[in-house]
Amino acid sequence: MAALLEAQGLKAFYGQTQALHDVSFSLQSGGITTLLGANGAGKTTTLKAISGVLRSERGEVTKGTIRFGERRIDGMRANEVTKLGLAQVFEGRRVFEHLTAEENLIAGGHVQSGPSVKQGIDMVYTYFPRLRERRSQLSGYLSGGEQQMLAIGRALMSRPRVVLLDEPSLGLAPRLVEEIFGIVGRLVKQEKLSVLLVEQNAAMALAVAEHGYVMENGRIVLEGPAAQLRDNSDIKEFYLGLNEGGTRKSYHDTKHYKRRKRWLH
Ligand code: ATP
């Protein structure tokens, strides 16, 4: 089956600094694919290269191709990419704090016409009932979890086929993370959405994804079905914090190993 989204040989720079080296991956239609890796591995840069926002952050894709369906999207502007049906939810949520929750959704629907903005809002409230309750509140006063829901809801307003989701679990309590991933799972099934999920929470990401990629130093160093990655001893050790016997290592040990060991041969 042809991939819905496919990157081939991406190189990207911020000024003189190379952030991506020959990054290739693909995303099948309908499901969650995760991109794992430590801080600074290049995950966010990969998402921004796809969505077209890298340029506005003084970054540049210098080589490689990105295909979305039949179209080449490398070189396209972010708003063109959004119109084609690909939306990014940024790390750190970035809601418009001085607007209400509903106004944020309306802002997210700017590529739609009137009636479908209304339908979009109804759809978002169906999946995120908490946002309906909070619709008139300034989003700066929403909890972290609610802001994350709003950031996802706002992306859904452009009716995407693919959502690039950057660290939705960041700074949230485990119960909320589960709630949000539960909703994302339903969106994938019921709305036939495909998600490229960047996560530091590897246990959660590999529990919900079908396929995964591991990045280190701007390169993809490991790839496979999520079940296979969960069983991989390096993944267990460095991302799930488990040792050979399956017991949890101390944070200090794991962090120490992370600094020493590299995926690259
Ligand atoms: P994190 O989980 O911390 O967000 P990441 O895997 O998403 O990490 P990136 O944010 O893609 O990593 O960063 C990849 C590399 O590019 C890092 O070395 C980072 O310092 C650098 N970088 C990221 N953004 C910029 C920028 N705007 N200007 C210059 N360098 C940047």
Boltz pocket constraint, residues with backbone or C-beta under 6 A from the ligand:
constraints:
  - pocket:
      binder: B
      contacts: [[A, 14], [A, 17], [A, 18], [A, 19], [A, 37], [A, 38], [A, 39], [A, 40], [A, 41], [A, 42], [A, 43], [A, 44], [A, 45], [A, 46], [A, 57], [A, 91]]
      max_distance: 6.0
